[in-house]
Amino acid sequence: NRIKENSNVYVTGYTDAMGRDEINKKISEKRANEVAKQLGYPNVKAIGAGETTQLFDNPLPEARFYCRTVIISIETGL
């Protein structure tokens, strides 16, 4: 109910830094697209960040797990 008609919604998918860059990019795009579909809002922009932006340091398995996430941003003008 926070998404309004004039809202810009961005879904950004992330991955860890393990593996090949191009595969991680595809994984993050798929992750973002799946979440965007679940929102059911027509004007959602799905973005696959891949491993270009690391949310956590990757040496620990727990950190790599937390890097495999999606962040949803809702921007609504006044």
Stockholm file with secondary structure:
# STOCKHOLM 1.0

chainA/1-78         NRIKENSNVYVTGYTDAMGRDEINKKISEKRANEVAKQLGYPNVKAIGAGETTQLFDNPLPEARFYCRTVIISIETGL
#=GR chainA/1-78 SS CCCCTTEEEEEEEECCSCSCHHHHHHHHHHHHHHHHHHHTCTTEEEEEEETSSCSSCSSSHHHHHHHSCEEEEEEECC
#=GC SS_cons        CCCCTTEEEEEEEECCSCSCHHHHHHHHHHHHHHHHHHHTCTTEEEEEEETSSCSSCSSSHHHHHHHSCEEEEEEECC
//
